[in-house]
Amino acid sequence: MGSSLEATPEEPPLSGRRHALRSWLLAETAEPPGEHAGPHGRPGQERRAHWLRVMCLTGVDYFSTLGYQPAIAALAAGAVAPIATIVLVAVTLLGALPVYRRVARESPHGTGSISMLARLLPRWGGKLAILALLGFAATDFMITMTLSAADATAHLVENPFAPRGFAGQEVVITLALLAGLGVVFLRGFREAIRLATALVAAFLAVNLVVVVVAIGHLVADPIVIGDWWGVLTAQHGDPLLVVAIALVVFPKLALGLSGFETGVAVMPQIRGDAADTAERPEGRIRGARRLLTTSALIMSGFLVASSITTVALIPAAEFQPGGAANGRALAYLAHAYLGEGFGTVYDIITIAILWFAGASAMAGLLNLVPRYLPHYGMAPAWARATRPLVLVFTAVAFAITVIFEASVDAQGGAYATGVLVLITSAAVAVTLTARARKERGATIGFGIVSLVFLYTTVANIIERPDGIKIAGCFILGILAVSLVSRVLRSTELRATAVRLEPSAAVFIEAPGQLRLIAHTPDDLSAERYAAKLEHARRAHRLPDADALFIEVEISDSSDFEGELLVRGVERHGFRVLVVRSSSVPNAIAAVALHLRDALGCTPHVYFRWNEGNPIAGFARFLLFGEGEIAPMTREVLREAEPDHTRRPWVHVA
């Protein structure tokens, strides 16, 4: 039997200016996970693209870090930056890449490592862990937006052809770039693989030219390399000490790992094989793993080459705040060795890709928040709509920009914290998955990688605690919103659909009045059923006609919504409808409404009053899905069916 609850009731028409504004804000409601437009959406088969082109989509985030990564590395590590960058590349290729190749196989629908942990960590503890990870993910994406916009501003202000009035207006310019980004999404963001492909191709091309020319200068003037090596050995004479320092400063370079979570998020965009299925899209998985490997190799090559050339060719003073190479080391080389014309072209392309990296981050947030929080009942109803979220994210980005004064260096710690926590969680998720499947070698290998990233994360937090402070603010905000929303939405129907198994349909085929006696399935003895039926007949004057029992088996009370499957069971001669759900009152209300629509009659549901403190009962309802069952069932029905003449009857005695 089909479900009568799958159709979403239409809201009444709105009128007036305020209603028109509300209608416009809520017009673009996010579709099911991954199906809405944007870089992280799930397009139709005809709109998917080759993995190389999708690599450019994630590359606007990953590759754009070349705009500021070499300068941050030089500022953080000084002459040791190239050695520390080599350590970063080794961790990338030997640690992060294998982890995310496994994530791509385990989570091929773009949900990433967070969904893996959601499967491994059930119930409330798991939900709280996921909310904390969402806080770090929000930190990652929000700082991607603000840091990228700030670095785009730095490239604009430092350009020799830029108006002099731009100097000192970095905050205003960055806010304008973020506002423009918000306007794009308020108007409606659409697929942008072609633009991403053009931007990434142009950006990698100009960076390749700059790096090749810079290497040419090093080859033509090897004294420069000698000078760098002399400074390195003079400051740190022991080679082991150099390696130790590289390991210590390595966490500060973690921005170079920023593209992996985005890489698995764009997986639904990849065109797979004709034989791919929704359960096992092997072609898409293969393309995603090629995407991750290719982008990691390209980025590793650029990171090493750019670190060596920038540290050797640029005076150390220029990397300091206010210096010409601060936040824009490769741009400095472009202007110095290829002229102001090419340098300006480099700045324009870099500004464009950094700005578009913010677009990718915004799309990631719009894909992430509706996917988890509403499904957990931990976000208000408007969180499913795109435009209100855009306004919220843009306002938060404004606040972060003002607090950090549009400084790339000041935001590096928060960005690295978000990136590292997500990568660490991915490594832990992969390790736990391998352990659950008794893959001893993989468990040991991924366990070692998890420890490396755990060290890196802890070291980064200790060195730059501002990142964990920002992430903590996001986590507290998400927890507060989640708690309030869960309470406010507790009386929603929750069931996405109700379906009757044939065994249950047989019990209700006979026409006539439908009477359901609520029964707690903790005692399934014949005596208990007989006593419950006798109480119902005495307390409610129930006629001698046969009645049905309805029992709700609590599954995971931390879950919020889902499909209900009703089966029929005969116990000791009594007919019982059994349904498994996260909440007893919501499930009973949903089944009663479905039976009303399916049978064309109004069901009667019979309860006994619960013993104990009603406040404690309500708390049990919120946390464990039971407690004050009778009044909460009535409240759920009242909210779901405003017309009291069509509302199923609730009897309590």
Summary of the structure (lengths in Angstrom):
residues: 653
radius of gyration: 29.4
end to end distance: 32.6
largest distance: 103.0
contacts: 2301
relative contact order: 0.14
helix: 68%
strand: 7%
